[in-house]
Amino acid sequence: MRERPASTLQGGCRVSSSTDIAAASRKLGTSERRKFVILISATAAVGGFLFGYDTAVISGAILFVRSQFQLTSVQTEIAVSVVLAGALVGAALGGYLGDRFGRRPTLLATAIAFGVFGLVTGLANGFALFFLSRLLVGAAVGVSSMLAPLYIAELAPEKYRGALVTLNQLAISAGVVVAYYVDYVLAGSGNWRWMFMSAVLPSMLLLVGVIYLPETPRWLAAKNRFAQAEEILRRVEGPYEVERDLAQLRELTAQDKLSLKNLFQQRFRRPLVVGVVLAIFQQITGVNTIVYYAPTIFRAVGFSSNSVAILATFIIGFVGLCFVVFSMLLLDKVGRRPLLFASLIGMTITLLHLSYLLGEPSPVKWQVLLDVIAYLAAFDFGLGPVFWLLISEIYPTTVRAQAMSVATFTVWGFDFLVTATFLTLAEKLGMRGCFLLFAVVCVAALLFAFAFVPETRRRTLEEIEKSWS
């Protein structure tokens, strides 16, 4: 048999032979490749940290912002939820920007937006400027929420992809915990301005880090830049995996020059439905009412001061962070579906017990705190990280960013809907009725996950895409 030439031309780009790939890949040992992919994943996950920080910091700050600007209940709901309205815009545009200009440049612009508008929020001298700056921070949150896990998924080897993408969820939870802690530290002085401006530091860290990040090989392949895609793949995978992935990418990008409308074709209808419906369930099962309004809930059941209520919120955030770490250790060993099922069952049980406690004339506040901790632990163990992981895996390469935009837009749309109406809903149904409703929704989510959510563990992104056919 004739030996293949050292290189051929495909799509106008130099494509090395398997011999070249193996030789080049051996130059980087397994340890070096693993360190590189962990480093770039951790850098991208700083965007997740800012996502968590900028959405959660309002929970403590709103107690002082409301007094500062003399806000009504409706204005308070707007002040809390405006970042979610911005996230809707960011999620809608993020997929287009990521596909049009690349994952890396879009992340770079997002880092700048986080820093600039976080600073402006803290310096706002009126509600109008506060509203506008939080709206623009929200836009950065929306872009980051879909682009950071997408970036990691497109670079991570399949055997580590679950843990590495969940690193973004870990960063989100860390951002929430740090926001709660900053709120607690500054609650005594009532200095809400520094609660927002402290986000400038991690945004600078993200900006510096992204400058040194590579573009993802999947985006480069979709743009027919296979030589560059190969170069980056050699830094994260072994020689066999590099050759396999390049072959799959050439096949899929040659077959599928997809646009967003193609997601409505028969073969992609199921992943579209899975992503959108899971996005809805992730929000209407109650998590963000607790993240954003936890201090308000704790004050309502008898916690003595703003500082104590914020401290209790910090504790539950820290426990949630620990359970994300637990999830990271299991996702690539146990799989996505088992963790999702366990999570939804745990959320249902704790919500039912919480609704029972809140129906008592004088609920025991520490029991309420324990229920809230257990609920968030269950969420951060499964539904939280598994959703973001799945939507980074199940969509086709050439339109993955725009498809993730659809799911992420749904997340923020329902997040905005639930957050903007929770106080009003609580006035109508009571806290007990709200959490009982969330428990019923968790049961519906469990049934949907059992019937429709696929297992993606240990499969390449291209294998997952082919499976929908």
C-alpha positions as CSV (number, residue, x, y, z in Angstrom):
1,M,0.0,0.0,0.0
2,R,1.3,3.4,-0.9
3,E,2.2,5.7,2.1
4,R,0.1,8.8,2.3
5,P,1.9,12.1,1.5
6,A,3.0,14.1,4.5
7,S,0.4,16.7,3.9
8,T,-2.6,17.4,1.7
9,L,-4.6,20.4,0.9
10,Q,-8.2,20.4,2.1
11,G,-10.5,23.4,2.1
12,G,-7.6,25.6,1.3
13,C,-5.8,24.6,4.5
14,R,-2.8,22.4,5.1
15,V,-3.9,19.1,6.8
16,S,-1.1,17.0,8.2
17,S,-1.1,13.2,7.8
18,S,-1.7,10.9,10.8
19,T,2.1,10.3,11.0
20,D,2.7,14.0,11.4
21,I,-0.1,14.3,14.0
22,A,1.3,11.5,16.1
23,A,4.8,12.9,16.0
24,A,3.7,16.4,16.9
25,S,1.3,15.1,19.7
26,R,4.1,13.1,21.3
27,K,6.1,16.2,21.8
28,L,3.5,17.1,24.5
29,G,3.1,14.5,27.2
30,T,-0.2,13.6,28.7
31,S,0.5,15.6,31.8
32,E,1.4,18.8,29.8
33,R,-1.8,18.4,27.7
34,R,-3.9,18.0,30.9
35,K,-2.4,21.0,32.6
36,F,-3.0,23.1,29.5
37,V,-6.7,22.2,29.1
38,I,-7.3,22.7,32.8
39,L,-5.6,26.1,32.7
40,I,-7.7,27.4,29.7
41,S,-10.9,25.9,31.2
42,A,-10.2,27.7,34.5
43,T,-9.5,31.0,32.8
44,A,-12.8,30.8,30.8
45,A,-14.6,29.8,33.9
46,V,-13.8,33.2,35.4
47,G,-16.7,34.4,33.2
48,G,-18.9,32.0,35.2
49,F,-17.6,33.5,38.4
50,L,-18.7,37.0,37.2
51,F,-22.0,35.5,36.1
52,G,-22.6,34.2,39.7
53,Y,-21.3,37.3,41.4
54,D,-23.2,39.9,39.4
55,T,-26.5,38.0,39.7
56,A,-26.2,37.2,43.4
57,V,-24.7,40.4,44.8
58,I,-28.1,42.1,44.5
59,S,-29.6,39.8,47.2
60,G,-27.8,41.7,50.0
61,A,-27.4,45.1,48.2
62,I,-31.1,45.4,47.5
63,L,-31.8,45.9,51.2
64,F,-29.7,49.1,51.0
65,V,-30.4,50.2,47.4
66,R,-34.2,50.1,48.2
67,S,-33.6,52.5,51.1
68,Q,-31.1,54.7,49.1
69,F,-33.5,55.3,46.2
70,Q,-36.8,55.0,48.1
71,L,-38.0,52.2,45.9
72,T,-41.6,50.8,45.9
73,S,-42.2,47.0,45.8
74,V,-42.5,47.1,42.0
75,Q,-39.4,49.2,41.7
76,T,-37.5,46.8,43.9
77,E,-38.6,43.8,41.7
78,I,-37.3,45.8,38.7
79,A,-34.0,46.6,40.4
80,V,-33.5,42.9,41.1
81,S,-34.6,41.6,37.8
82,V,-33.2,44.2,35.4
83,V,-29.9,42.2,35.2
84,L,-32.0,39.3,33.9
85,A,-33.6,41.5,31.2
86,G,-30.0,42.4,30.1
87,A,-29.1,38.7,30.2
88,L,-31.9,38.0,27.8
89,V,-30.4,40.4,25.3
90,G,-26.9,39.0,25.9
91,A,-28.1,35.4,25.4
92,A,-29.9,36.3,22.2
93,L,-26.9,38.0,20.7
94,G,-24.1,35.8,22.2
95,G,-24.6,32.9,19.8
96,Y,-24.4,35.1,16.8
97,L,-21.4,37.0,18.1
98,G,-19.6,33.7,19.0
99,D,-20.3,32.2,15.6
100,R,-19.5,35.3,13.7
101,F,-16.4,36.7,15.4
102,G,-15.2,33.6,17.4
103,R,-15.5,32.4,21.0
104,R,-12.3,34.2,22.2
105,P,-13.0,37.8,20.9
106,T,-16.5,37.6,22.2
107,L,-15.2,36.5,25.7
108,L,-12.7,39.4,25.5
109,A,-15.5,42.0,24.9
110,T,-17.6,40.4,27.7
111,A,-14.7,40.8,30.2
112,I,-14.5,44.5,29.4
113,A,-18.2,45.0,29.8
114,F,-18.2,43.3,33.2
115,G,-15.6,45.7,34.5
116,V,-16.8,48.9,33.1
117,F,-20.5,48.6,33.9
118,G,-19.8,47.0,37.4
119,L,-17.9,50.2,38.2
120,V,-20.7,52.4,36.8
121,T,-23.3,50.6,38.9
122,G,-21.4,51.3,42.1
123,L,-21.0,55.0,41.2
124,A,-24.7,55.5,40.2
125,N,-26.2,58.6,41.7
126,G,-29.8,57.9,40.7
127,F,-32.1,54.9,40.0
128,A,-32.0,55.6,36.2
129,L,-28.2,55.2,35.9
130,F,-28.3,52.2,38.3
131,F,-31.0,50.6,36.1
132,L,-29.0,51.2,32.9
133,S,-25.7,49.9,34.2
134,R,-27.2,46.8,35.7
135,L,-29.0,46.2,32.4
136,L,-25.6,46.3,30.6
137,V,-24.0,44.1,33.2
138,G,-26.8,41.7,32.6
139,A,-26.0,41.6,28.8
140,A,-22.5,40.6,29.7
141,V,-23.9,37.9,32.0
142,G,-26.1,36.6,29.2
143,V,-23.2,36.2,26.8
144,S,-20.9,34.7,29.4
145,S,-23.5,32.2,30.6
146,M,-23.6,30.5,27.2
147,L,-20.1,31.2,25.9
148,A,-18.0,30.0,28.8
149,P,-19.4,26.4,29.0
150,L,-19.4,26.3,25.2
151,Y,-15.7,27.3,25.0
152,I,-14.7,24.7,27.5
153,A,-16.8,21.9,25.9
154,E,-15.2,22.6,22.5
155,L,-11.7,22.3,23.8
156,A,-12.1,19.5,26.5
157,P,-11.3,15.9,25.7
158,E,-14.5,13.8,26.1
159,K,-13.2,11.8,29.1
160,Y,-12.8,15.0,31.1
161,R,-15.5,17.1,29.5
162,G,-18.1,16.7,32.2
163,A,-15.7,17.8,35.0
164,L,-14.2,20.7,33.0
165,V,-17.5,22.2,31.8
166,T,-18.8,21.8,35.4
167,L,-15.8,23.9,36.4
168,N,-17.8,26.8,35.0
169,Q,-20.7,25.8,37.3
170,L,-18.2,25.7,40.2
171,A,-17.1,29.2,39.3
172,I,-20.7,30.4,39.2
173,S,-21.3,28.9,42.7
174,A,-18.1,30.5,43.9
175,G,-19.2,33.8,42.5
176,V,-22.5,33.5,44.4
177,V,-20.7,32.6,47.6
178,V,-18.2,35.5,47.3
179,A,-21.0,37.9,46.5
180,Y,-22.8,36.7,49.7
181,Y,-19.6,37.1,51.7
182,V,-18.9,40.6,50.3
183,D,-22.6,41.5,51.1
184,Y,-22.1,40.3,54.7
185,V,-18.8,42.1,55.2
186,L,-20.2,45.4,53.9
187,A,-23.7,45.1,55.4
188,G,-22.6,46.6,58.7
189,S,-21.6,49.9,57.0
190,G,-24.4,49.7,54.4
191,N,-21.8,50.3,51.6
192,W,-23.8,48.8,48.7
193,R,-21.6,50.7,46.2
194,W,-18.5,48.5,46.9
195,M,-20.7,45.4,46.7
196,F,-21.0,46.1,42.9
197,M,-17.6,47.7,42.3
198,S,-15.7,44.8,43.7
199,A,-16.6,42.9,40.5
200,V,-13.9,44.9,38.7
201,L,-11.1,42.8,40.0
202,P,-12.3,39.4,38.6
203,S,-13.2,41.1,35.3
204,M,-9.6,42.4,35.0
205,L,-8.4,38.8,35.7
206,L,-10.7,37.5,32.9
207,L,-9.5,40.2,30.5
208,V,-5.9,39.4,31.0
209,G,-6.5,35.6,30.9
210,V,-8.6,35.7,27.7
211,I,-5.8,37.6,25.8
212,Y,-3.7,34.4,26.1
213,L,-6.5,31.9,25.3
214,P,-6.6,30.0,21.9
215,E,-9.6,29.9,19.7
216,T,-11.6,26.6,19.9
217,P,-10.7,23.9,17.2
218,R,-14.5,23.4,16.5
219,W,-15.0,27.0,15.6
220,L,-11.8,27.0,13.4
221,A,-13.0,23.8,11.7
222,A,-16.4,25.3,11.0
223,K,-14.6,28.2,9.3
224,N,-12.5,25.7,7.3
225,R,-9.3,26.6,9.1
226,F,-8.2,23.0,9.7
227,A,-4.5,23.6,10.1
228,Q,-5.1,25.9,13.1
229,A,-7.7,23.5,14.5
230,E,-5.2,20.7,14.3
231,E,-2.5,22.7,16.0
232,I,-4.8,23.4,19.0
233,L,-6.1,19.8,19.2
234,R,-2.5,18.6,19.5
235,R,-2.1,20.6,22.7
236,V,-5.1,19.0,24.4
237,E,-5.4,15.5,23.0
238,G,-3.3,12.4,22.2
239,P,-2.4,11.5,18.6
240,Y,-5.3,9.0,18.0
241,E,-7.9,11.4,19.4
242,V,-6.5,14.3,17.2
243,E,-6.8,12.2,14.0
244,R,-10.2,10.9,15.0
245,D,-11.6,14.4,15.8
246,L,-10.2,16.0,12.7
247,A,-11.7,13.2,10.5
248,Q,-15.1,13.7,12.2
249,L,-14.9,17.5,12.0
250,R,-14.1,17.3,8.2
251,E,-17.0,15.0,7.6
252,L,-19.6,17.0,9.6
253,T,-18.5,20.4,8.4
254,A,-18.6,19.2,4.8
255,Q,-22.1,17.8,5.2
256,D,-23.7,20.4,7.5
257,K,-23.4,24.1,6.6
258,L,-26.1,24.8,9.1
259,S,-27.9,28.0,10.1
260,L,-30.2,28.5,13.1
261,K,-33.3,27.6,11.1
262,N,-31.9,24.1,10.5
263,L,-32.4,23.3,14.2
264,F,-36.1,22.9,13.5
265,Q,-35.4,20.0,11.1
266,Q,-36.7,16.6,12.2
267,R,-33.2,15.3,13.1
268,F,-32.4,18.2,15.5
269,R,-35.8,18.7,16.9
270,R,-35.2,16.5,19.9
271,P,-32.0,18.2,21.1
272,L,-33.7,21.6,20.6
273,V,-36.6,20.5,22.7
274,V,-34.4,18.9,25.4
275,G,-32.3,22.1,25.8
276,V,-35.3,24.5,25.9
277,V,-37.5,22.4,28.2
278,L,-34.6,21.8,30.6
279,A,-33.9,25.5,30.6
280,I,-37.5,26.2,31.6
281,F,-37.4,23.6,34.4
282,Q,-34.1,24.8,35.7
283,Q,-35.7,28.2,36.4
284,I,-39.3,27.4,37.4
285,T,-38.2,24.9,40.1
286,G,-37.5,27.8,42.4
287,V,-33.7,28.1,42.6
288,N,-33.4,31.8,41.8
289,T,-36.1,32.9,44.1
290,I,-33.9,31.5,46.8
291,V,-30.6,32.9,45.4
292,Y,-32.0,36.4,45.0
293,Y,-34.5,36.7,47.8
294,A,-32.9,34.4,50.5
295,P,-32.3,37.3,52.9
296,T,-35.9,38.5,52.4
297,I,-37.2,35.0,53.1
298,F,-35.0,34.7,56.3
299,R,-36.1,38.0,57.6
300,A,-39.7,36.9,57.1
301,V,-39.3,33.8,59.3
302,G,-37.7,35.7,62.1
303,F,-33.9,36.2,61.5
304,S,-33.1,39.2,63.6
305,S,-31.2,41.6,61.3
306,N,-30.0,42.2,57.7
307,S,-26.5,41.0,58.6
308,V,-27.7,37.8,60.1
309,A,-30.0,37.1,57.2
310,I,-27.1,37.7,54.7
311,L,-24.7,35.5,56.8
312,A,-27.3,32.7,56.6
313,T,-27.4,33.2,52.8
314,F,-23.6,33.0,52.7
315,I,-23.7,29.6,54.5
316,I,-26.2,28.1,52.1
317,G,-24.1,29.4,49.1
318,F,-20.9,27.7,50.6
319,V,-22.7,24.4,51.0
320,G,-23.9,24.6,47.4
321,L,-20.3,25.2,46.3
322,C,-19.2,22.0,48.0
323,F,-21.9,20.0,46.2
324,V,-20.8,21.3,42.8
325,V,-17.3,19.9,43.6
326,F,-19.0,16.6,44.5
327,S,-20.9,16.7,41.1
328,M,-17.6,17.4,39.2
329,L,-16.1,14.2,40.7
330,L,-19.0,12.0,39.5
331,L,-20.2,13.4,36.2
332,D,-17.6,11.6,34.1
333,K,-17.8,8.4,36.2
334,V,-21.5,8.0,36.9
335,G,-23.1,10.0,34.1
336,R,-25.4,12.9,33.5
337,R,-28.8,11.2,33.9
338,P,-28.3,9.6,37.3
339,L,-27.1,12.9,38.9
340,L,-30.1,14.7,37.3
341,F,-32.6,12.2,38.7
342,A,-31.1,12.3,42.2
343,S,-31.0,16.1,42.1
344,L,-34.7,16.5,41.1
345,I,-35.8,13.9,43.7
346,G,-33.9,15.7,46.5
347,M,-35.3,19.1,45.4
348,T,-38.8,17.8,45.5
349,I,-38.5,16.4,49.0
350,T,-36.9,19.5,50.5
351,L,-39.5,21.8,48.8
352,L,-42.4,19.8,50.2
353,H,-40.9,19.9,53.7
354,L,-40.2,23.7,53.3
355,S,-43.7,24.4,52.3
356,Y,-44.9,22.4,55.3
357,L,-42.7,24.5,57.7
358,L,-43.9,27.7,56.2
359,G,-47.5,26.7,56.8
360,E,-46.8,26.7,60.5
361,P,-47.9,29.8,62.5
362,S,-44.3,30.3,63.8
363,P,-41.9,28.3,61.7
364,V,-38.6,27.3,63.3
365,K,-36.1,29.5,61.5
366,W,-33.2,27.1,61.7
367,Q,-35.3,24.3,60.2
368,V,-36.1,26.7,57.3
369,L,-32.4,27.4,56.9
370,L,-31.6,23.6,56.8
371,D,-34.3,23.0,54.2
372,V,-33.0,25.8,52.0
373,I,-29.4,24.4,52.4
374,A,-30.6,20.9,51.4
375,Y,-32.6,22.3,48.4
376,L,-29.6,24.2,47.0
377,A,-27.3,21.3,47.6
378,A,-29.6,19.1,45.6
379,F,-29.8,21.7,42.8
380,D,-26.0,22.2,42.7
381,F,-25.4,18.5,42.7
382,G,-27.4,17.8,39.5
383,L,-29.8,20.1,37.7
384,G,-27.6,23.2,38.0
385,P,-24.4,21.8,36.4
386,V,-26.0,19.0,34.3
387,F,-28.1,21.5,32.3
388,W,-25.2,23.7,31.3
389,L,-23.1,20.7,30.5
390,L,-25.8,19.1,28.3
391,I,-26.5,22.2,26.2
392,S,-22.8,22.5,25.5
393,E,-22.8,18.9,24.2
394,I,-26.0,18.1,22.3
395,Y,-26.0,20.6,19.5
396,P,-24.3,20.4,16.0
397,T,-20.8,21.9,15.6
398,T,-21.5,24.5,12.9
399,V,-24.4,26.1,14.8
400,R,-23.6,25.2,18.4
401,A,-23.3,28.7,19.7
402,Q,-26.6,29.9,18.2
403,A,-28.4,26.8,19.5
404,M,-27.0,27.4,22.9
405,S,-28.3,30.9,22.6
406,V,-31.8,29.6,22.2
407,A,-31.5,27.5,25.4
408,T,-29.7,30.3,27.3
409,F,-32.3,32.9,26.2
410,T,-35.0,30.6,27.5
411,V,-33.1,30.3,30.9
412,W,-32.9,34.1,31.3
413,G,-36.4,34.7,30.0
414,F,-37.9,32.4,32.6
415,D,-35.4,33.5,35.3
416,F,-36.7,37.1,34.6
417,L,-40.3,36.0,34.7
418,V,-40.0,34.1,38.0
419,T,-37.8,36.7,39.7
420,A,-39.9,39.7,38.6
421,T,-43.1,38.2,39.9
422,F,-41.9,36.3,43.0
423,L,-42.8,38.9,45.6
424,T,-46.2,39.4,44.0
425,L,-46.8,35.7,43.7
426,A,-45.8,35.3,47.4
427,E,-48.4,37.9,48.3
428,K,-51.1,36.0,46.5
429,L,-50.1,32.4,47.4
430,G,-48.0,32.9,50.4
431,M,-44.4,31.5,50.8
432,R,-45.9,28.1,51.5
433,G,-47.9,28.0,48.3
434,C,-45.0,29.2,46.2
435,F,-42.7,26.4,47.3
436,L,-45.4,23.8,47.0
437,L,-45.9,24.9,43.4
438,F,-42.1,24.6,42.8
439,A,-42.2,21.0,44.2
440,V,-44.9,20.0,41.7
441,V,-42.8,21.4,38.9
442,C,-39.8,19.4,40.1
443,V,-41.9,16.2,39.7
444,A,-42.8,17.2,36.1
445,A,-39.1,17.9,35.4
446,L,-38.1,14.4,36.7
447,L,-40.6,12.7,34.4
448,F,-39.4,14.7,31.4
449,A,-35.7,14.0,32.2
450,F,-36.4,10.2,32.4
451,A,-38.2,10.2,29.1
452,F,-36.1,12.5,26.9
453,V,-32.7,13.4,28.3
454,P,-29.9,11.3,26.7
455,E,-26.7,10.1,28.3
456,T,-23.6,11.9,26.8
457,R,-20.8,10.5,29.0
458,R,-17.6,9.4,27.2
459,R,-18.9,10.4,23.8
460,T,-17.3,13.0,21.5
461,L,-19.3,16.0,20.5
462,E,-19.3,14.7,16.9
463,E,-20.6,11.3,18.0
464,I,-23.4,13.0,20.0
465,E,-24.3,15.1,16.9
466,K,-24.4,12.0,14.7
467,S,-26.7,10.1,17.1
468,W,-29.6,12.6,16.5
469,S,-29.7,11.3,12.9
